[in-house]
């Protein structure tokens, strides 16, 4: 007997370069709350090398990355469209 697990991942709008695309917000697994391209990614194993590398980068350039991301969200037309699309 096969038991299928129903994934309750919610679809959200996200940015892919200058395009606005549909992605999923994980409701379980190691990536709970994160926006991913496919629901299967929510339960995929974590690549520890990449995770440690990003942690080092954020420690080194965190404030710089934050300022750049905030400017992009303010200025980029795709990001501005996104804000309205995801608003409840």
N, CA and C atoms as an extended XYZ file, in Angstrom:
264
Properties=species:S:1:pos:R:3:atomname:S:1:resname:S:1:resid:I:1 pbc="F F F"
N         0.843       -1.181        0.000 N   UNK     1
C         0.000        0.000        0.000 CA  UNK     1
C         0.887        1.243        0.000 C   UNK     1
N         0.643        2.134       -0.944 N   UNK     2
C         1.416        3.370       -1.033 CA  UNK     2
C         0.668        4.505       -0.355 C   UNK     2
N         1.389        5.258        0.427 N   UNK     3
C         0.796        6.429        1.069 CA  UNK     3
C         1.474        7.654        0.478 C   UNK     3
N         0.687        8.525       -0.127 N   UNK     4
C         1.226        9.738       -0.731 CA  UNK     4
C         1.097       10.883        0.251 C   UNK     4
N         2.184       11.588        0.455 N   UNK     5
C         2.172       12.744        1.333 CA  UNK     5
C         1.753       13.961        0.524 C   UNK     5
N         0.780       14.690        1.023 N   UNK     6
C         0.303       15.872        0.332 CA  UNK     6
C         1.167       17.052        0.770 C   UNK     6
N         1.813       17.679       -0.207 N   UNK     7
C         2.641       18.839        0.105 CA  UNK     7
C         1.774       20.084        0.127 C   UNK     7
N         1.875       20.829        1.201 N   UNK     8
C         1.068       22.035        1.347 CA  UNK     8
C         1.914       23.275        1.092 C   UNK     8
N         2.819       23.188        0.121 N   UNK     9
C         3.678       24.333       -0.184 CA  UNK     9
C         2.836       25.390       -0.894 C   UNK     9
N         2.924       26.618       -0.416 N   UNK    10
C         2.157       27.700       -1.017 CA  UNK    10
C         2.928       28.294       -2.181 C   UNK    10
N         2.199       28.636       -3.238 N   UNK    11
C         2.840       29.284       -4.373 CA  UNK    11
C         2.956       30.777       -4.095 C   UNK    11
N         4.120       31.330       -4.409 N   UNK    12
C         4.357       32.766       -4.253 CA  UNK    12
C         5.035       33.282       -5.512 C   UNK    12
N         5.021       34.578       -5.683 N   UNK    13
C         5.741       35.192       -6.792 CA  UNK    13
C         7.151       35.490       -6.325 C   UNK    13
N         8.147       35.261       -7.196 N   UNK    14
C         9.541       35.536       -6.868 CA  UNK    14
C        10.239       36.084       -8.106 C   UNK    14
N        11.411       36.609       -7.892 N   UNK    15
C        12.173       37.219       -8.967 CA  UNK    15
C        13.211       36.234       -9.495 C   UNK    15
N        13.355       36.206      -10.815 N   UNK    16
C        14.400       35.422      -11.459 CA  UNK    16
C        15.056       36.371      -12.456 C   UNK    16
N        16.066       37.118      -11.995 N   UNK    17
C        16.652       38.174      -12.817 CA  UNK    17
C        15.674       39.322      -12.921 C   UNK    17
N        15.294       39.671      -14.136 N   UNK    18
C        14.327       40.760      -14.333 CA  UNK    18
C        12.913       40.218      -14.583 C   UNK    18
N        12.744       38.899      -14.430 N   UNK    19
C        11.427       38.292      -14.639 CA  UNK    19
C        10.763       37.989      -13.307 C   UNK    19
N         9.439       37.958      -13.305 N   UNK    20
C         8.676       37.547      -12.130 CA  UNK    20
C         8.135       36.155      -12.414 C   UNK    20
N         8.467       35.188      -11.559 N   UNK    21
C         8.088       33.785      -11.776 CA  UNK    21
C         7.383       33.227      -10.541 C   UNK    21
N         6.721       32.081      -10.715 N   UNK    22
C         6.059       31.405       -9.604 CA  UNK    22
C         7.056       30.494       -8.910 C   UNK    22
N         7.104       30.564       -7.574 N   UNK    23
C         7.935       29.650       -6.796 CA  UNK    23
C         7.114       29.161       -5.614 C   UNK    23
N         7.733       28.404       -4.721 N   UNK    24
C         7.025       27.802       -3.590 CA  UNK    24
C         7.664       28.208       -2.268 C   UNK    24
N         6.840       28.435       -1.245 N   UNK    25
C         7.345       28.693        0.100 CA  UNK    25
C         7.208       27.398        0.891 C   UNK    25
N         8.346       26.893        1.399 N   UNK    26
C         8.356       25.621        2.126 CA  UNK    26
C         7.568       25.734        3.432 C   UNK    26
N         6.739       24.735        3.694 N   UNK    27
C         5.981       24.724        4.947 CA  UNK    27
C         6.477       23.623        5.868 C   UNK    27
N         7.568       22.971        5.479 N   UNK    28
C         8.146       21.922        6.316 CA  UNK    28
C         9.540       21.578        5.830 C   UNK    28
N        10.205       20.720        6.561 N   UNK    29
C        11.549       20.306        6.169 CA  UNK    29
C        12.610       21.258        6.678 C   UNK    29
N        13.848       21.049        6.223 N   UNK    30
C        14.977       21.861        6.682 CA  UNK    30
C        14.896       23.296        6.173 C   UNK    30
N        14.174       23.516        5.085 N   UNK    31
C        14.081       24.854        4.489 CA  UNK    31
C        12.735       25.511        4.791 C   UNK    31
N        12.185       25.272        5.942 N   UNK    32
C        10.880       25.808        6.326 CA  UNK    32
C        10.871       27.339        6.232 C   UNK    32
N         9.924       27.874        5.437 N   UNK    33
C         9.801       29.317        5.288 CA  UNK    33
C        10.573       29.893        4.114 C   UNK    33
N        11.450       29.124        3.517 N   UNK    34
C        12.280       29.615        2.416 CA  UNK    34
C        11.534       29.480        1.087 C   UNK    34
N        11.792       30.386        0.166 N   UNK    35
C        11.204       30.326       -1.165 CA  UNK    35
C        12.134       29.521       -2.067 C   UNK    35
N        11.605       28.464       -2.682 N   UNK    36
C        12.396       27.582       -3.542 CA  UNK    36
C        11.687       27.375       -4.882 C   UNK    36
N        12.444       26.925       -5.879 N   UNK    37
C        11.898       26.760       -7.230 CA  UNK    37
C        10.945       25.566       -7.335 C   UNK    37
N        11.238       24.463       -6.606 N   UNK    38
C        10.357       23.297       -6.676 CA  UNK    38
C        10.110       22.763       -5.264 C   UNK    38
N         8.927       22.213       -4.995 N   UNK    39
C         8.600       21.717       -3.652 CA  UNK    39
C         9.534       20.606       -3.181 C   UNK    39
N        10.149       19.876       -4.116 N   UNK    40
C        11.064       18.794       -3.740 CA  UNK    40
C        12.294       19.330       -3.004 C   UNK    40
N        12.660       20.576       -3.262 N   UNK    41
C        13.836       21.167       -2.631 CA  UNK    41
C        13.662       21.348       -1.121 C   UNK    41
N        12.429       21.418       -0.646 N   UNK    42
C        12.171       21.628        0.787 CA  UNK    42
C        12.729       20.480        1.630 C   UNK    42
N        12.746       19.288        1.073 N   UNK    43
C        13.163       18.105        1.827 CA  UNK    43
C        14.485       17.528        1.320 C   UNK    43
N        15.147       18.239        0.413 N   UNK    44
C        16.433       17.779       -0.124 CA  UNK    44
C        17.514       17.929        0.944 C   UNK    44
N        18.554       17.086        0.913 N   UNK    45
C        19.622       17.210        1.906 CA  UNK    45
C        20.374       18.530        1.739 C   UNK    45
N        20.881       19.057        2.840 N   UNK    46
C        21.613       20.322        2.841 CA  UNK    46
C        23.060       20.087        2.414 C   UNK    46
N        23.552       20.934        1.513 N   UNK    47
C        24.967       20.883        1.108 CA  UNK    47
C        25.748       21.738        2.105 C   UNK    47
N        26.416       21.077        3.045 N   UNK    48
C        27.085       21.785        4.143 CA  UNK    48
C        28.219       22.682        3.657 C   UNK    48
N        28.908       22.296        2.592 N   UNK    49
C        30.003       23.111        2.072 CA  UNK    49
C        29.474       24.482        1.616 C   UNK    49
N        28.351       24.459        0.889 N   UNK    50
C        27.750       25.706        0.413 CA  UNK    50
C        27.229       26.545        1.574 C   UNK    50
N        26.657       25.896        2.574 N   UNK    51
C        26.104       26.606        3.728 CA  UNK    51
C        27.208       27.325        4.511 C   UNK    51
N        28.336       26.642        4.723 N   UNK    52
C        29.463       27.233        5.449 CA  UNK    52
C        30.077       28.374        4.642 C   UNK    52
N        30.177       28.181        3.315 N   UNK    53
C        30.740       29.198        2.430 CA  UNK    53
C        29.905       30.481        2.484 C   UNK    53
N        28.581       30.345        2.469 N   UNK    54
C        27.696       31.512        2.522 CA  UNK    54
C        27.786       32.189        3.882 C   UNK    54
N        27.924       31.409        4.950 N   UNK    55
C        28.051       31.960        6.295 CA  UNK    55
C        29.315       32.829        6.401 C   UNK    55
N        30.413       32.344        5.808 N   UNK    56
C        31.672       33.100        5.797 CA  UNK    56
C        31.515       34.395        5.007 C   UNK    56
N        30.869       34.297        3.837 N   UNK    57
C        30.672       35.459        2.978 CA  UNK    57
C        29.825       36.520        3.681 C   UNK    57
N        28.760       36.080        4.359 N   UNK    58
C        27.893       37.019        5.077 CA  UNK    58
C        28.622       37.682        6.236 C   UNK    58
N        29.505       36.947        6.898 N   UNK    59
C        30.286       37.505        7.995 CA  UNK    59
C        31.245       38.567        7.468 C   UNK    59
N        31.761       38.335        6.280 N   UNK    60
C        32.749       39.234        5.685 CA  UNK    60
C        32.098       40.456        5.033 C   UNK    60
N        31.038       40.222        4.259 N   UNK    61
C        30.440       41.289        3.451 CA  UNK    61
C        28.965       41.500        3.747 C   UNK    61
N        28.501       41.101        4.926 N   UNK    62
C        27.085       41.165        5.269 CA  UNK    62
C        26.432       42.517        5.048 C   UNK    62
N        26.960       43.599        5.670 N   UNK    63
C        26.329       44.915        5.519 CA  UNK    63
C        26.300       45.402        4.071 C   UNK    63
N        27.352       45.098        3.327 N   UNK    64
C        27.425       45.493        1.917 CA  UNK    64
C        26.347       44.772        1.107 C   UNK    64
N        26.198       43.464        1.352 N   UNK    65
C        25.183       42.667        0.656 CA  UNK    65
C        23.788       43.165        0.992 C   UNK    65
N        23.588       43.526        2.248 N   UNK    66
C        22.288       44.004        2.719 CA  UNK    66
C        21.898       45.305        2.031 C   UNK    66
N        22.849       46.246        1.943 N   UNK    67
C        22.577       47.532        1.277 CA  UNK    67
C        22.239       47.329       -0.192 C   UNK    67
N        22.976       46.446       -0.853 N   UNK    68
C        22.750       46.192       -2.273 CA  UNK    68
C        21.366       45.566       -2.491 C   UNK    68
N        20.996       44.624       -1.636 N   UNK    69
C        19.688       43.963       -1.745 CA  UNK    69
C        18.555       44.957       -1.512 C   UNK    69
N        18.733       45.844       -0.528 N   UNK    70
C        17.690       46.837       -0.239 CA  UNK    70
C        17.517       47.807       -1.402 C   UNK    70
N        18.641       48.205       -2.023 N   UNK    71
C        18.570       49.114       -3.171 CA  UNK    71
C        17.860       48.430       -4.335 C   UNK    71
N        18.190       47.159       -4.584 N   UNK    72
C        17.559       46.397       -5.674 CA  UNK    72
C        16.053       46.326       -5.465 C   UNK    72
N        15.636       46.031       -4.228 N   UNK    73
C        14.208       45.915       -3.931 CA  UNK    73
C        13.471       47.233       -4.106 C   UNK    73
N        14.178       48.352       -3.914 N   UNK    74
C        13.590       49.679       -4.079 CA  UNK    74
C        13.525       50.097       -5.540 C   UNK    74
N        14.564       49.777       -6.309 N   UNK    75
C        14.753       50.332       -7.651 CA  UNK    75
C        14.299       49.407       -8.775 C   UNK    75
N        14.586       48.106       -8.663 N   UNK    76
C        14.304       47.150       -9.732 CA  UNK    76
C        12.800       47.039      -10.004 C   UNK    76
N        12.360       47.256      -11.257 N   UNK    77
C        10.926       47.194      -11.567 CA  UNK    77
C        10.289       45.839      -11.243 C   UNK    77
N        11.044       44.751      -11.462 N   UNK    78
C        10.513       43.415      -11.171 CA  UNK    78
C        10.263       43.265       -9.674 C   UNK    78
N        11.164       43.791       -8.851 N   UNK    79
C        11.008       43.713       -7.395 CA  UNK    79
C         9.806       44.529       -6.928 C   UNK    79
N         9.574       45.653       -7.577 N   UNK    80
C         8.442       46.508       -7.204 CA  UNK    80
C         7.112       45.843       -7.564 C   UNK    80
N         7.087       45.162       -8.734 N   UNK    81
C         5.884       44.411       -9.130 CA  UNK    81
C         5.622       43.287       -8.132 C   UNK    81
N         6.702       42.625       -7.726 N   UNK    82
C         6.640       41.520       -6.795 CA  UNK    82
C         5.962       41.901       -5.481 C   UNK    82
N         6.333       43.060       -4.981 N   UNK    83
C         5.793       43.543       -3.716 CA  UNK    83
C         4.263       43.585       -3.749 C   UNK    83
N         3.725       44.066       -4.865 N   UNK    84
C         2.268       44.141       -4.996 CA  UNK    84
C         1.626       42.781       -5.223 C   UNK    84
N         2.296       41.906       -5.972 N   UNK    85
C         1.737       40.584       -6.266 CA  UNK    85
C         1.621       39.720       -5.027 C   UNK    85
N         2.607       39.801       -4.125 N   UNK    86
C         2.599       38.946       -2.937 CA  UNK    86
C         1.822       39.534       -1.763 C   UNK    86
N         1.366       40.773       -1.926 N   UNK    87
C         0.605       41.398       -0.852 CA  UNK    87
C        -0.755       40.730       -0.720 C   UNK    87
N        -1.180       40.457        0.492 N   UNK    88
C        -2.476       39.782        0.711 CA  UNK    88
C        -3.625       40.753        0.524 C   UNK    88
